[in-house]
Structures are given as structure tokens and as C-alpha cells.
């Protein structure tokens, strides 16, 4: 009989009466100016913030908010890149028993206005002129707005809107407020309870507007400490915060775990320099969604082709050895002595330098979450010596419910529950597949202003995830796909589009794709090429192009991508193989509502927007004429007019494996 229930064997962690601001205050008293809590790169130089300075900045800003009228249960919205001012503002709001919330920095005007209005935020912290303009442009629709606090004065000199106030000015108000109200903040922190609301975390919004998940201090700290008990974080660890802070995964690391464990959080100079800044820090802990790991693997695969013939030879020689060692670990087999010796030599020749170039030379804890990571990418990093683990969870359970244990990593699964967490398969079918449901002390309080959705999501104390999965005989949870996203062909064959998509995205020339086929006769896909890497390939092969649309229409590029589809088809069941594909004229974009702000596909919207292209894939023609509008972040639109080619795959026996290997053998994983 198939397993349908899992519970962690390790004991849970008791947080006592701890809250996030109380931990900050405690760390400031314990470490003072002797240890670095935050570090920010500014003008090319890393600036240290000690634990005492961290607390003082939070205190000044919190008292400044109080002077402006911020009180219990008031909401504070924060929008911008990852900066120390973000965490100062969030901790300040929590210290006053307020409700902080984050807005993705690339959100368009309507998304910003929706979140501010829905949360009832009276105060907004906007990083710079761009973010302040978004709020100012929508202020007529936000009558409850009291202040917009900007942190970067560049470009703001000529603004005279009474809503605006500079971040240091608020801190100065706080210092003046303290003179009249001594110990105001300390008393406010002392009255906080673990059950008090700590954060409104908005979901990714794959099916519409995002929902605001209400998370308490207890939720976040239980999750952070229980996770650390099975995947240890240490006080001396370094962490680089480069993923959007509105995402629950980044909140888990930069706020909850950092305060609970006491490690140092580093903020890159800009999103564009995050990878080079990560290399400079050499973090001990890395947590990123699949798109980052996919991007890193694509980068390695492409860049090695530009290396000298000797380095290419070393890469081809060592990578198969790395893959085989990874497979030994996945299969829980002890590698033979000969393989250990060969891997040691390969590590000295290739993998040590490769890890260093990626910034992973000091890495101890590496994990991925937010979506499933393709097995090929997983094997790639394990081959390189990075002990990458899959994390599984939802915003509604404070981000984490399962993780792989060291020595028990299985790339087909998402691991086992963390302490105090139970996972069950609801209404399993004959094969043990059903909806994944879970419960733990980290389970959220409900959705803001949406009791109906709360009742549908929390049933008898169990969180209904909407994910389909099963439990292996070895006690590992396997997440197949979203229940609503599982597809069935007219023949009755079922398949997971996400599995096929992850296989395709292992190619260095594919940045995104969507697999289709529900209630159709066969499987097709629409592919977005990686403009940077495909463009470089085209230049090396002397193929001229002008724009993304022009590059994606080239016959040679179609031939290149066809070989990738062949690679994936070889490892898929016959009925799940891709029969046709087309290359889209642009990448999927959150600004066009095709992706969420966490880069998840909005399948329903894409199906509606590209209905004509999808019908053409299932028709008899070889191309389709499209006229489509795309929208930029500032709300402006433009029209693209082009003809998309449709490539029909040949039977698999008509593809020569030797020819297929000719151009991609250098990075082909060993199957």
C-alpha cells in the first residue's frame, strides 16, 4: 500500500516568547558593535552595519513613524531593491505592532495601486524616484495615503508634493520623538507577542490578483529555526540577499533566519551586479529559485565553449566523472575507489575553479525553492560539488514545509517535512497520487479580506496546496505539478507539462517555454529563446540578426532548438513527446501578465493571449501571422507584426544520435 502520510522524526524548536524585533534588540545587546549584521555595497565599497547600528537605525525610523501617526495595525508598504533601509522599515513597523508588506520593484502601476489599496497601507517606503513616481501617479486612487518615504534622493530635488518625505528626515523625527517619549520603542517591543501579525506576504498571483497571507512572528520563527535544525545555519555564515524581498523565500533568509541565527546579510550594489558581488562575498548559505540555478548552469555551458581547446578538453573529460559521482550519491551507493580518485583529480582540474567562479567556494548550505528544479540542473550542480537541496512549501506555510536531508538527496523528490510539520496526500488515487496537504505551527492566519479563500485553503487545520504529488516508499515527498496544470491527451495519457518544461530549460539557448496538449491529440510547445546566449551563438556562426524577433525567426536557430527538443524527446514516453514547436517573438514577461513577479507561468492567461498561435500549432499550416501588443513597465505599448514559423518534429528514428551530439556533446549530461 502506498504511503500517504509523513511527519518529521526530528524534534521541533521552542521559540518561547520571541518576536522578530525582540531578537534584533537581543542581538544588539549581545553583539553590540563587535559583529556585522548587514553589509551593503555602495560605490564599489562594502559598508558594514553592526548589530547595534542595525537596532539604532530601526529604532530611529520606528519612532519617526510614530511621530507621523503610525500606530497599531497600520500597514506599511515597501517597494524597491534589496537595501538595508528595507529591513529597517520592516522591523520598525513590526516594532510598533504594525503590518509591513512588500511590493515587487518591477510591478507596474496598477499592481502597485492594488496592493497598497488592498492592504490599506497609509505609509509607503519607496526606494527611489522611479518607485515614488509609481505611487504618485496613482495617488488619486489611494485616498488613505499619508506619506511616501523615499530612501534615494537622486532626482527628487524638484519634487514638492506634501506626501513626500526623505528617509533620514523620518529618522531625525524619531530622535526628536525619543526625547519626549523615552523608552517608547523598548516598551512597544516588550508588549509584542509571538501570535501578533508580523507580515502580509502577497502570493505570486498565478490565477489573478495576489492574495495577502497573514503571517505571525511565531509562524516565521518556527519555520526558520525548524529549518535550521535540519539544514544548519551558523552565526558566522555569510548570505547574499539579491532576490526580491517581497518573496517569502527571501523573507525566510534575510529577516527570520538572519535574526534567529545571527548571520550576516549582504546587499549587492544593484541587481545587475548581484552575481559578481556574490563572487566577492563567497557566501556560506545560498537560497535561490530555479530560474537562478538554470541561469547559472546555462552560463557555464555557453562560456566554456569560448574557452581554449585545452579547457574544453578538461571540461569534456571531467563532467562525465562528476555526473557519475553525483549519481552514486543519489543512489546512496559508496563510490568505488577508482571513481573517488578520478573525481579528486577532476575537482582539482575543473570543479574547484568552477565553484570559485560561481562564488560557491565557501558554500555549505545550497537550496532551491519556489518551483520544481529540473533534474538535469540538479545533477549538474551536484556534479560540480555543490550539495544542492530542494525546498518545498508555500507562502501560506511561511515558505517551507519540506527539504532534503544531507546524504538523502533525491532530485526527483522535494525531501521530507521539517520538524513540527506533517504532510499528507489527500484523496489519493490507485497510484497514490493526490493533493498535497500539510500543517505546522508555521501555518498562516488566513488571507487578508478574503474569508472565502481562507476557508477553501485551510480545512480542519490542513493547508490545501493545490499541488499533485505522492510519497515514495523511502518516505520522500514527490511534487508532480499543480493539480489544475496536469494535462491529459485525448488518448487518455497523462503528463506533467512542468516536467517537460524543466527538461527543455536545461538548454543554454532556452530561457522559458510553455508545454501544451490538454485534451489535444499530441504535445506541442512555445519556446522563448535566451537572447544573450542564442545571439552569441548566432554571431559565432556568422548569422546576422537585428532584434529578438528577427533572431527567433532564423532557420538556423530553429535547427538549433530542434536538436534540444530531440534531446528531451529521447527521455520522454512516446505519447508525451513534443510533436511541434514554435519560437515566440519575445520573452514571456511579468509586465505583459504572462508571468507572475516570481517568474511563474500564468498558464490560463497565456492560453488566452496566444490562442491564435496555439490553434496554429494544432493546424496544418507551417506559419502563423501575428500582430500583438506588448506593454512596457511605464504602461506604454507597442505593436509587433511578424510571421511565426511552426516546426514539425520528424520521427525519432530519423534523427542521428551522432549528428545530434556534434554540437552539444561538450555539455551533454550523462544519462
Phi, psi and omega in degrees: 000135183292143175291141179230005185216138177225143173215140181298142178275336182283149178288150178283168182258136178270122181266355180062230181255022185291144169230166183298312177297326179295323177293320176299314179299319180295316180294324179296320179290324184283316187258337179054230179262012184275339183229149182272128178263317181229154176215131180233137177269122182223126183055037176081003183238135178282125180254126183272143173235116180284170179297323179294317179294323177303309181296320181295321177294318177298317181297312181299317182289321179298315180292328174295319175298317179300320179295331179275357176105011179286130183222193181307135174066007172287146180260138177239115178267140182233130180222132180151181177286170180290116182216156175304326181299331177298308183289329174301314183294318181295312180294326178296315179297318178297322181297332180265014182063035178263188185235092177284153177207151181250148175237133181299135187293340178261014178294144177277173189303313184295326179291319178298312182297321181298311184294317179297315181292315183296321181280343184072026183294125177268339181236140178230130172259113182247131188297312190214190182301317181300314182287323177297322179298323180300318181286318180296323181293340183246013189295334177296332180270001182234070185294339182275359185291129182256317182211145170245116185255114181259147184256338180246116185281354183300124179083000185259001187300320186270004178280134179231020179293130182296344178289337188275142173207141183281140183308310178298332177294323177294319178297321178295321174301322179295319179294323176290323180297323182294327180298327180269340182227071181298143178064017181299312184289317180302320178292324180294319179294321182296332182276351181291147177238153179304334182278355179287152180293133180249334189199141166257106183258115182277135181288172185289336176074048181291337184246008181157209179295145180293154177254144181270110179275129183266112183245137180264169174302318180298317178306306187291320183285322176299316179297313184297314183286323177293323176296316181294335180290338179247346174224081195301136167248143186242153181302332182272003182290154173246137179226139179254120182265099181234357177266153186304130181292340173294340181286135184299330178297319179286325174300320180302319184271306189286335182250290188297306183292320181297319179288322183286323184264322179097018179278172185267133178255127182250134180251122180296163180295323178201163177302328182290334182260008188299322182289321178289325177292323176299320178298321180293320182284321185060062189295156174272336183234130177227130174226121184215153175286168184305324184300328179289315179295322177296317180297317180296316181294320177299318181298316179297315183297322181282315185294329182291337178289341177272355184283173179294163181300327181292316180293325175296321178297317179298319180298312180295329181285318190271327185301315178301326177294318178298317179297320180293321177295321177300318180293324175302315181292319179298323182274002180058040177253146175281121181297139174300156183304321181298318179292324177298318180294316180296323180289323177300318177293319179296323179296318180292324183280325190228303195291327178296315179292323180294315177299320180295318180294331178278351183087017186253020184294332181253009189292137176238321180240113179235128182214159179226146180197178183100333177192171180284138175263134181300143182299329180294319178293320179301312181294324180301311183288325176293326176298326180281353179096014176263117184280070184285135180238148176269134174249143179229140177170185180224161174306322185291347177241032179064020171104325190228132169231335181221153174203153173293147172267148177301134182083359181221048181268127179230110189293349177275350184242178176244018173090206184239161181297147172283165182308149180069011184242136176242141179232137181222151174263117184271130178050058181293150176273192184296338179263005179085008181269131178198191180281137178279123175234153185210162174209149180190171176295348180272003181293133186293168182279341182139179179268141179295125175057033181209075183292327181297313178296325178298315180295326180286331185271319178255112180237116181054038177083001180254136177275120177271112190281333187082004179262142175265138180191185178207170180247130181284166177298336179275005177080028177251141178275132177246123176259117183278308184181176170296141180304317183285346182264346177299137187244153179226127177283166179298337178286350182097350180291134179255147178207160179258115178298325181298323180297314180294319180298318179295324176298315181294322185286355173289342177291136181291349183256004179240120181264330180200156177199161174228128181263136185238162176154359183296125181057033175243174182278336183205173184265137174227173178208148171250128190243138172254120180285156173277109188299318183295308185285320178292321177299320178295319177299317180297319180296320179294333179260013175057046176254115183281145177203162181245311185232175175303313182300318180294317180297317183291344181267354184291137179299321181296325178291321175300319178297319179300311182289327179301321178297328176291319178296322177299315179304315181290318181301328182297334183254009180255152171302150187305317184288340181265003181286146179286126181262329179218154174209161172221156177258121183288158184279358181201165174280151170299142188219137175300328180294335176266010177066018179275335176234154170282174179291346174261017173068032173266145180293134171262085192300317182297316180294318179298319179299324179284315184293322184253033182302319181295316180294321180294316178298323179294325177298331180258011176260198184257347184286167180252359175203165180220134179273131181231144169230110189228144175265137172240148184245135178270171185297329180277005177095348179288154182233160173216161183247132176252128178240122182198170173249125179264132177274148178245122182258123178264128181286144176276164173304147187299328182288353178268358177260128179276125180295325180294317178293324180297323182284343191305320184254346184240010182297335184294335183234007181296126177290151178280121181262000000 
